[in-house]
């Protein structure tokens, strides 16, 4: 039986995740909305935070992401949580085992791995790899180094089951953010948390394209927001405080908030930085 006693929490770490900004985001939600869409779900911090409210909606919430391995993991938490838990119990936090598991996608046999095995691998690498990064090389192979954590919490049974319960009533898709255009309707809410515009956009976009979300995609996202606005759909979007973002969304409400910087090779470069929350309502 699926757990009904605890509130679901993110079951993976995600760089740029929004757990620390939940108060800022939740205070800016519209008073009411019909359906909920989150096409850059990542770790899903806001989605899980809204679990009680989402259960009360007339329409099934919808989450998605372009990352195929991430979405497979969400699907397995939804469809086969107990098998996933059994598989995760076989994984151990050692450097040797980490690199053995990381190397799965370098072998032709990876195509024969089950969806549950792939999901367990994704969670394991996420929780034991360096800083919870998700990074692949040009061959789409995971290349995140071992994190050297002494006793990481790789998974929590009760939380995975609680997450599975909410996902039973959630549509999950793998694809582009604008794939939801055929589904959203007036009065719905779309929360967008895309890869951020680098603060120094002119010099950083070359490296930024490795994520598949370059400068042209930021303009495409802006145009998508214009479409949502014209349809009467509420949208809330997070992004960096780069000059380009102010320019792209000058027609909308822009709030500045402070967020912690978790990923920086130089410890002195970590701390609070300004991010933007943009709304059309």
N, C-alpha and C positions, 0 to 999 in steps of 0.2 A: 504494500500500500504506500502511496506517495505521501510524503510528510506534509501535514497541514498545520503544524504548530509554530514554525519559525518563518520569519520574513526572508525571502530569497535575497542573496547578496551576489555580486559578481564572482564567478567561479574561475576567472582568469585575471591576470594583471594586464593592463594595457597602457602603453606609453601615451600620454596625453589624455588619459582617462579622467572622468569628471567627478569622481567621488568627493574631492575636496571642494568642488564648486556646487554641490547639490543645493545648498541653501540659496545661493545666488540664482541658480537656474529655476528652482521650484518657486521662488518668490516672483518670478517673471512669467510663470505660466498663465495662459488665459483663464478666466474664471470657469469656463466650461468649453468642452470640445467634444465632437462626435466620435471621431476615430483617431488613433495615434499611429504615427509612422516614424521609424528611425532607420534611415537607409545607410548610415555609417555606424553600425551598432557597436563595433569594437568590444569592449568589456561590458557595455550596456548599463553603466552606473545609473543613469537617469531612468532607464526602462525598469530596472529592478526596484528602484526607489519608489516608482509610481505603481507598484504591483497592485495595491488595494484599489486605487482609482481606476486602473485599467480593467480590473475584473468587473467594474460596474458599468463599463461602456456598452452601448448597444452594438458596437461593431468590434470585430476581432482586431486587436492591435497587429501591426506588421513591422517586422524588423528585417534588415538585410545588410549585406556587405559584399564588396567585390572579392574579398579574400575567400577562396574556395575552401581552404583548410579550416578557417574559422567557422564558416557556415556549416560545414559538415559536423563540427564539434557541437554547435548549437542543436543540430538535428539529432545527434546521438543522445545528448542530454534529454531531449524531448522524447525520443522514441524508444531508446534502449538504455535507460539510466542504470539499471541493475547490472547489465552486461558490461557497461562502461566502468562501473565501480569495481567489478571483479577484475577487469583488465588492468585498471590502475593499481590495484593491490599488488600486482606482479612487478611493478616498476620500483627501482631503488635509487636513492640519491648518492651515487658514486660517480666520480669523473669518468671512469672507464665505461660504465653502463650508459652514462649520458651521451658519450660520443658514439657508442654503438647504436643507440636509438636515433641520434641525429643523422647518422649515416644511412638510415633506411631509404631516404629519398635519392640516394646515390646508386641504388641497386635496382636492376630491372624488376626484381620481385616486389618492389613497392606497389606496383599496380595490382598485385594479388592480395595485398593487405586488406582486411575488412574495414568498413567504415568505422567500426568501434575501435579497432586498433589504431587507425589514423587519428581519431579523436583523443584517445588516451595519450598518444604520442604528443599531440598538440598541447594538451594540458600539462603533461610532464615537462616538456621543453620550456613551456611558458613559466612554470613555477621554479624550475631549477637552473634555467639559463640566466645569463647576465642581465640584470635589471628588468626582466620580463619583456625584453625586446622581441619583436618579430621582424626578422630580416632574412632575405634570401639573396643569393648571388644571381648572376645573369642566366644560370641554368635552372632557376627557381628552386634551388636547394638551400635549406636552412643553414646559415653559417654563424649563428650566435654562439659565442663561447660559453663554456660551463661557468656557472655563477659562484661556485664554492660556498654555498649556504650550508651551515652546519645542520640545521633541522627545519627545512622549509615545510610549510603545510601545502602539500601537493593537491589534496582534495579533502573535502568534508562531506561525509555521506549525507547527513541531514540537509545540508545546503544544496547539494546536487539534486536531491529528491524534491526539495521545495522549488528549485528552479524548474525542474521538469514539470511540476504541477502547473506553474504559470504558462509554460510553453505549450501545454496541451491546448490552450486557447489563444495561441499566437501563430500568425502566418510568418514563416521564415523563408527568405529567398536569397539566392546568390546572384549578384549582378550589379549593374550601374545604379546610381542614386535616382536617376530620372525614370527608371522602370516603374516607379510607383505612380506616374502621371495618369495611367489608365485606371487607377484605383481610388485616388484621393478625391474627395468631394468637398464642397463648401462646408465650412464649419469644422473640418478636421484640423489636427495639429501635426506638423512635421517638425521634428527636431533634427538638425543637421550638425554633425561634428566631423567635418572633413579633415584630411591632412592640411595643416596650417600653411599659410603663406609665410615663407621665411621673412624675418624682419628686414634683412638686407636682400630683397627680392632680386635685384639686378645681378648679384654675384652668386646667388645660391640656387637658382632654379635649375642649373645644369645637373647638380647632384640630386636635386629634389625629384627629378623625373624617374628615378629608379623605383619610386613608389607607384608609378603610373598616374600620378596626379600632378601635372605640370601647370604652367601659367595658363595655357589654353583651357584646362579643366576648371580653373578658378573662374574664368569668364563664363564658361558653360554653366557652372553652378549658379553664378549670379543671374544668368538668364532664366535658369530653372526657378529661382526664387521669384523673379518677375512673373513667371507663369502662375506660380502658386498664388501670388498676390492677386492677380487678375481673376483667378478662380474663386476668390473668397476663402482660401485656405490659410490658416494661421501657420506661420513658420517662425522658428527660433533657431538661430545659427551661432555657433562658436567659431572664433578664428583669432589669429594673432592681431596685435595692434600695429601691423605694418601699414604704411601710408596707402598702399594699394587697396587694402580692405576698406579703409575709410572712403576711398574714392568709389569703389565698386558698389557700396551699400549706402551711399549718401542720401538716398531717398527714404531710408528707414530709420527706426530708432536704434541708436548705438550706445550701449552702456559699457563703460570700462570697469573691469574687475581685476583683482589681484589673484594670481595663481602661483603655486610653488613650481619651481623648475626641478624636476627629478633626474633628468638625464643630462649630465655634463661631465666631461672628463676632468675638468678643473673644478675642484670643490669650491673654490672661491666664486665660480660662476653660477653656483646654485643659489636659489632664493626666490623671492617674490618677483614676478614679472606681470606686466599688464596684458590681459587678454580682453577680447571683445565679445559681448553678447548682443546679437542683432535681432530685431523683431519687426514684423510688419503690423503690429497691433499695439 
